[in-house]
């Protein structure tokens, strides 16, 4: 593993332990050249996924990009980081188990929204506002009104 500080390819594993509910291995590494310490994660990857964008472009699936967008939606929410990591791993496993290597971006977006809705409604609305490209406050109001339970008229 290449050192992120000096680029040296000779690094040593100092500690390994399971992470993300045993879905990954966390390794603490030490660079023999500069003494820098860093962490890597090793995960099973069933197949290489390709994202088909709505404009027709195709790009390799990037787990880190997915994680960044979810973490932005979850920022300052009372959800444990481990729970977020488990959700991300679950989404990736679900995408890999679809049986296709080419996945439409809207399928990914819908799966993420479904997962967020189960964990935190505020994060769900935040993600939806970007994913669905809300343009005005009315867009938020309409979307949030769909989340509210129907009133029974008994007040």
Steps between C-alpha positions, in 0.01 A plus 500: 500500500643838397559754778267801456767732647820415312390253231721217627362157407658319796253527788440267793170385649509572874145397592206327326148468630148453365304813416149586384337202666760261354438621142852646477844476656655813650878509480730748677815547293844652557724637224855369538640807320334800666341341810152618398202307635176451309196271484377290209184294459472175309155398371362225281405625156276262309518676165609826340196725471447772239260790554288605202428872540176659377695687230629171358850522648643198678744502789642245741303466822681681782412383851676805646283736293189321627629521858577874466148581378342299781727654764410850375130418540567353846718788622414605857232232531483274808605185314807298596779490237500119517130498411576719197782267393267201532241678286760578230620137499140382475434729203814377320409136566151564368639662184741210448222246549281657230682274255589781262835669461341813345272680744299813422576792728131544583490142636789585732327821607175320580681232704687769696179692566325183616787425741513858634123509552529203738778662704442877512227704331701824510790336314245349261359846418851647465605229256171524309539877462822445304398177326165640385653843434262712709488854362276683747361480852175369354686189383605432861151566630340264250754225568475529880119505487516155338698376804240615752236249604152578373290680761185311596295817539441424869635806676 
